[in-house]
């Protein structure tokens, strides 16, 4: 049996990808346990925010085991599940490969293998935080989205209430890795998860990064008291970033 692979905040793509390869089989089960079932609520909220339509072409980046991709594909949209972890993609294809409107592509978020203006909508859940250069990933998502297309980013964030934020950080640091080990997966991977969440920018800063990449109509909504935040944006019809300063941070 191979030794557990642990990523760090350097976020070397090979190490992060290898870590996710190792947790792929138990990834969804562990997420359900450690989020007390909130992962299903967050996925449903993301699908509603993307608002997939029949025959649209949608990119689900950092798709993992493709649970979110399958939810999007249920609308009749043509969905591409992309991830840089071949192990996660293989698990996703094993579970959802029967869906005729769902395809799987191994892809680097900072150098996407897709044409300009290819997708009606792009989405990324819990993956941007694991990219070595998240600003470049946001720019790549912008590039492959059609003018007037939409982006939805669901990512762990910063609970605004100080007391709840302290409890949440205690849970991440002390409880979450133990839960992961009990669930039979790589507990070291969830040590990294806690570090990456703690190091990640808050909602307003991520909104600023999204605007810098050229997106407009930038807004976010906190879910579960801000444990995660759902960020939304639109690619302007005149592709160079328009007057982003006019965008608001309130959903």
Beta strands, then each sheet from edge to edge (+ up, - down):
strand 1: 57-61
strand 2: 78-83
strand 3: 102-106
strand 4: 119-125
strand 5: 145-156
strand 6: 215-223
strand 7: 228-235
sheet 1: 3+ 2+ 1+ 4+ 5+ 7- 6+
end
